[in-house]
Structure formats: C-alpha cells, structure tokens
Amino acid sequence: MNRLAVIGPVVVVLVAVVAVVALGQRPGNGDGSQASAGAAQGSVAEGMTGEGPPDAALPDVDHEALVAAVHQEELGTIDPVRLAPGLVPPTNRWFSGLVFGAEPQPVFPLPLSVAMTATGFSLGLSDPVTSEKAIVAPHVPAVTVDTASAGFQVSAYDDASVTVDLLDEAGGALGSVLLAEGSPFVSLTATTDLELSTDVTFEPAEGPVAGTASGTVEAAGRTWAVVAPEGSLDGPGLTLAAGESATWYALPDDATSQTEEVMARAAADPVTGTESTYGVGDGIARTTIGYRTADGEPTAYVTMPHHRRGQQPERPDCGLGSYPSVYGKLQLCAGSELTSWAPLREPVRALDVSGISAENSSAIVEQIRADVAATPDAPSDTYFGGKWLYRAATLVTLGEELGADDVVAPLRTQVTDALREWAEPQGCAERDFRCFAYDPTARGVVGLTPSFGSEEFNDHHFHYGYHLAAAGMMAADDPDLAAALAPVMNLLAQDIAAATATDQFPRMRNFDVYAGHSWASGTAPFADGNNQESSSEAVNAWNGLGLWAQASGQEELAVQASYLMSTEAAAAAAYWTDLDLEDPVYQGYEHTIATLNWGGKRDYATWFSAEPSAMLGILLIPMGPFADYLAIDPERIRASIAEAAPGGLGVQFGDYLLMYQALAGPDDAQAAWDEAQTLPDDSIDDGSSRAYLLAWIASHLEG
C-alpha cells in the first residue's frame, strides 16, 4: 500500500507495482498507443511453444466505447516529459522513472541496472549489501557509454522491455538502447553513423560470429564484454554505421567457457523486444515470456527465485552461472523463452461456513447484528471509500451465507446504493467525490476524491480492487445491478488490467510479467526503482477483478483474473511473506518478512508506520476468503506474529494477525478465536469487522 509522507517541504509519494502482458499476441504499434520495442524487426527464436496449459483467450473489450460512456476530464497529475509522442504514458512500470520527473531515475531490469546520463548511459550489476532491516543494491556504474547525445526519450515499450532513443540537439534520434527484464544484455542500435566511447578500455578479440568483434575488461570486480561489428572496436572507442548494433554484458559468477560462448553468440544478435502469453489449467497458471532477436537466433535470460520455486517446467539449458540480486541468485539460461508456473488460485466470494458449529454460528450472527448497527458513514475518497464498500459487502455476504438475510438486509441496501453512486458514469461532472472519470491525456481512470497519490496513478490496483470486489459480491445474483454498475466497473477493470494495449489503456498497467507481481508507484520517482508494499492488496485486486468478471458474465476476464491472482500470490510468498532464508542474500537480515520491495532494494519498513504490527499486517490486509494462499510453514507464521506483536495482539492490524495465526493449525485457531472475543475495537481494521474476524477463525478451527 502506498502512503504519502511529508517531510518538511519534501513530499514523498509511495508507490509500488506494474507491468504488461502481451498475453497471447505479438505486440504491435498499429493502434498508436504504444509502439512495441523493436516491433519492426526480429522474431522470437524458434517460436513460442508454451509449456503447460494452452494460451488463454484474451478478453475482447471495446475500450473506445467504454471510455466514451463516462465523464472525461484531465484529473491526473502525471507529466511524461521523456516519452515519444503518441505513446500511452507508461505508469506503474519498472522503467517509469525514465519517463516521469525532473530527472530520470536508474532502472533495474535484472540482472543489470541502467541509468541514463547527460550524454549516454551507464551499466551496473547488482552487488547486494545486507543489514538487519534492508537488502540494498543501488545502481553503481561499472561501464559508462558516451554517445554525445543531448537527451533521450522512451520510444517504445512492451511486455518486459523498453526502447530508449538517444537524441541529438535537434531532437533527432542517434540510436536506440534496448533494455529487457531478465536479459543480461543491453544493446545500442545506431540510427545514424555514430561514434561513441566508454570510460573503460575493452581489449579487442575475434568476435563470436563472422563479421563481429568482441572485447573484455575488468570493471567493478567483474568481467564485462562487448560484441560489436568487426573493425568498429578500438579500445574505449566504438564506431557504428547506421543500422549496426553493439551489445554489452557482464559475465556471471561461475562462468565457464560454454557460458562465454553462449553469451558472446547471443550478444551478436541483439534482443529487440519481448512478448508474453499466459494459460490457466491443470492446477497451474503459466507465464511464458519470449525474447525477440533481430535475426531470430537464440539469446539468454536469467530466472528469478520465484521462477524456480515449487513445481516448474524443466529448463535443460540453464546452469550457465548466476548473478547476485537483492531477491537472491539469478540463474543464467540459454534460450529465448522463459516459462514459469504458479499454483492456481481462483477468485473466492465468501468464506466456507459449512463447518462452523451451530454455537459459533450463533455468536457470529449476533456480532454481525452489532457490526451492521455500528457501520460508520462512508468515506468519500477512493481508498477508504473502497474499503468501506468492501467491509459492508463482506458483512452482507457473510450474513447471507449464515442465513441471517434479515439482519444484513438494511446494509445490503446501503452498500448497493453506495455502489450505484460510485458507478454513475457522469458522477464526476456533478461532484468531486465518490465518482470516477477517464483522463484522455493520462490515458487512465482517476477517482474523486483521490488519496495516497492516486491522481499520480499510485495504488490504482489497491483502490479499485476493493470497489470491484464489493461490486462482484453484491451483483453475484443480481444481473440488473451488474448491468447498472458495468460502465464504471468495467472501466476500473481495464484501467488496472487491460489485456490488450489500445489508445485508451496500456496493457496490464500494474502487473509485471517477469517479476511476477505488481508495482504500485505511478511515476516511480525513486533511485531504487519502482516498489510495492501491500502484496496482499494486490492479490485482493485480482480476486476482486475475478468476482466482478463472474458477476458480469465475462468469462475471459475471469480466467485472466485467476492468472494474475495466482502469479501475484506466488511472488508475494517468495519475496514478501515466505522468504527463502537459506539464500545467502538474507545472511544478516534479521526478519522473517520483507515489507517493501523495490527494483534495487528491499526493506523491513512501511510508508505509514514504524510499528512491527504494520510490517506484517500490511502484507495480510484484507484477509479475504481467498487468503489461504498465505498458509506456509506453521513455525514461520508463529515467528512472524511473535515479531509483529511481541506485547500482544491488541495492536494495529491485530485482527489480521489473529486470522493469520489461525492458518498455523487448529490449536492456533482456537487460541485466536478466544482472543478475538476481547480484541480492542481499535485493533480491528476499517476494512474488516469483528464478525468477519470471528467467521474467518471459526472456518479454520478444524484445520
């Protein structure tokens, strides 16, 4: 979750998550919304076979008609100062810091880090430093390339890559730099005849393929290499004719002669872009990322820990060495296609109350009665207003599941009326609260009243996930309500999860197919890249997307939601709540969780509180009926709770900590049930209720 911190005159806005998914089709630039990096050349080597379930059908959405049906107004406050004309502003991306802000920020495509300079760019490699509360690996230049450029702009982006044009004084392109997540290579393709230099001297050698030259240098404790056209390399100097390319890379740890051969040959055919597909079935959610190369020759990529965790497809061409990173070792593989699996998670609307005893059910119904009566007035901003909708809809759903329809009937009317107000297509033409509008310049949806920088596109998936979940719960058996809510709820769904890029929306604004999780910051104005804090609210967003898809009869969108939910939940475990503490990167780190993950660092910290309960609680909120994905080793759960609440559970997010405790086993659930009876009211989050707390625990009492 992003929080706004004001320190003196400096305003720091929290952000976290995003990316794209080409999902089943080759990216193109015919729609004018976002040119595909390198789309005009190259193809995925040998095609994309896709292991696991077949490619899912993409939702077919008319974005132009969707935005035409709602109020339009320039409400966003983003300024894409370094973006080529005609492109949809790439908010919530791993590379957003290149596009927005007075000064460009470093980016972390992994395994490399890259920063644009006044006259070119610099390359670095992660060298993590671990302390009690953080794992940090900022961008430290090892090789700096000077092209005598006068500036740059992002000219294309796709599923996992971005193209940066280097510009002359008149704004003309000198050449294009291609950065791709998971690729160990950075390439520069000259648009005009280009002379450049590096701050280190590469020793020339014969190239890996006919017509190429290569060079190596020891820099920053690592062997760096460049592959360029034959005859173009002269120590620190390099000459490229128009259309020619040079590619730089660092050799991994434990590199062998085979590694050197594979990488040199791959560097001779530079990556020109990426694309991805997904599939859902057979108990897994599949992601396949394809790396296009100029001539279709094989390249190389690195896997992150979540790509190797649990059941995964065989990768016989890996084992070529590894790179360090703040997330653990990155393993180098030969090939042009990275496929990974996540355990399948599907949207869940309500708790399973079938096993709750009659006595406990009666107690929960009485608490529902009290909670309905104590429902506060609805807030007007997009975040807390969304949480109010979610709390109310959850209470209504719980009451109806327990046969207490009469108890929750007044609240059903209240939350339905509130949803209808939020979903008025022209609401923002009449008021500045409880409404959504489409911003035709920012190319996205902004809600009024904004909160936590949502007007800068921070946290849209967190905020809109609550609205979508509430709409999905309330409209599940009410097609008339679904139809009434559809114009705006479909708009919210496409803002955060459009599967196809158009002039109106980017693909998958928030989700990063390579990292496996979302980014929360809209503009990423940070030297450590983009970030995400509340991994659980990201999972909740995709659960909400799925509930709305089910209620509104959008089958392909429901499948997409399952894919996003599954993949995000797996990454949340790997990098937030169930860390592989045996990985050397955690040596010296003294916590069981990492609360705030960035491109170039990881923190035991939040944007809004220094309390230990906040560190864990923000990774649990809102503990929806789907939250069994958080179930891990019971001892790890107990250790995390002990760290979060050493003085007892009467703390912020105490309700979520008790629900989390129930996942450790029946005895833990019984102890949580007993304590939940007397938990202080101020330890129950405004997005939850004591009745839901009791029901969650009761549904886990039998293991």
C-alpha positions, 0 to 999 in steps of 0.5 A: 500500500502506498502512503504519502509522507511529508517531510518538511517541504519534501513530499514523498509519494509511495508507490509500488507495482506494474507491468504488461502482458502481451498475453497471447499476441505479438505486440504491435504499434498499429493502434498508436498507443504504444509502439512495441520495442523493436516491433519492426524487426526480429522474431522470437527464436524458434517460436513460442511453444508454451509449456503447460496449459494452452494460451488463454483467450484474451478478453475482447473489450471495446475500450473506445466505447467504454471510455466514451460512456463516462465523464472525461476530464484531465484529473491526473497529475502525471507529466511524461516529459521523456516519452515519444509522442503518441505513446500511452504514458507508461505508469506503474512500470519498472522503467517509469522513472525514465519517463516521469520527473525532473530527472530520470531515475536508474532502472533495474531490469535484472540482472543489470541496472541502467541509468541514463546520463547527460550524454549516454548511459551507464551499466551496473550489476547488482552487488547486494549489501545486507543489514538487519532491516534492508537488502540494498543494491543501488545502481553503481556504474561499472561501464559508462557509454558516451554517445554525445547525445543531448537527451533521450526519450522512451520510444517504445515499450512492451511486455518486459522491455523498453526502447530508449532513443538517444537524441541529438540537439535537434531532437533527432534520434542517434540510436536506440538502447534496448533494455529487457527484464531478465536479459543480461544484455543491453544493446545500442542500435545506431540510427545514424553513423555514430561514434561513441566511447566508454570510460573503460578500455575493452581489449579487442578479440575475434568476435563470436560470429563472422563479421563481429568483434568482441572485447573484455575488461575488468570493471567493478570486480567483474568481467564485462564484454562487448560484441560489436561489428568487426573493425568498429572496436578500438579500445574505449572507442566504438564506431557504428554505421547506421543500422549496426548494433553493439551489445554489452554484458557482464559475465556471471559468477561461475562462468565457464567457457560454454557460458562465454560462448553462449553469451558472446553468440547471443550478444551478436544478435541483439534482443529487440523486444519481448512478448508474453502469453499466459494459460490457466489449467491443470492446477497451474497458471503459466507465464511464458515470456519470449525474447525477440532477436533481430535475426531470430537466433537464440539469446539468454535470460536469467530466472528469478527465485520465484521462477524456480520455486515449487513445481516448474517446467524443466529448463535443460539449458540453464546452469550457465552461472548466476548473478547476485540480486537483492531477491537472491541468485539469478540463474543464467539460461540459454534460450529465448523463452522463459516459462514459469508456473504458479499454483492456481488460485481462483477468485473466492466470494465468501468464506466456507461456513459449512463447518462452523458449529451451530454455537459459533454460528450463533455468536457470529450472527449476533456480532454481525447484528452489532457490526451492521448497527455500528457501520460508520458513514462512508468515506468519500475518497477512493481508498477508504471509500473502497474499503468501506464498500468492501467491509459492508459487502463482506458483512452482507455476504457473510450474513447471507451465507449464515442465513441471517438475510434479515439482519444484513438486509438494511446494509445490503441496501446501503452498500448497493446504493453506495455502489450505484453512486460510485458507478454513475458514469457522469458522477464526476461532472456533478461532484468531486467525490465518490465518482470516477472519470477517464483522463484522455491525456493520462490515458487512465481512470482517476477517482474523486476524491483521490488519496495516497497519490492516486491522481499520480496513478499510485495504488490504482490496483489497491483502490479499485480492487476493493470497489470491484470486489464489493461490486462482484459480491453484491451483483453475484445474483443480481444481473440488473445491478451488474448491468447498472454498475458495468460502465464504471466497473468495467472501466476500473477493470481495464484501467488496472488490467487491460489485456490488450494495449489500445489508445485508451489503456496500456496493457496490464498497467500494474502487473509485471510479467517477469517479476511476477507481481505488481508495482504500485508507484505511478511515476516511480520517482525513486533511485531504487526503482519502482516498489510495492508494499501491500502484496496482499492488496494486490492479490485482493485486486485480482480476486476482486477483478475475478468476482466482478468478471463472474458477476458480469458474465465475462468469462475471459476476464475471469480466467485472466483474473485467476492468472494474475491472482495466482502469479501475484500470490506466488511472488508475494510468498517468495519475496514478501511473506515466505522468504527463502532464508537459506539464500545467502542474500538474507545472511544478516537480515534479521526478519522473517518478512520483507515489507517493501520491495523495490527494483534495487532494494528491499526493506523491513519498513512501511510508508505509514508506520514504524510499528512491527504490527504494520510490517506484517499486517500490511502484507495480510490486509484484507484477509479475504476468503481467498487468503489461504494462499498465505498458509506456509510453514506453521513455525514461520507464521508463529515467528512472524506474529511473535515479531509483529506483536511481541506485547500482544495482539491488541495492536494495529492490524491485530485482527489480521494477525489473529486470522493469520495465526489461525492458518498455523493449525487448529490449536492456533485457531482456537487460541485466536478465536478466544482472543478475538472475543476481547480484541480492542475495537481499535485493533480491528481494521476499517476494512474488516469487522469483528464478525468477519474476524470471528467467521474467518477463525471459526472456518479454520478451527478444524484445520 
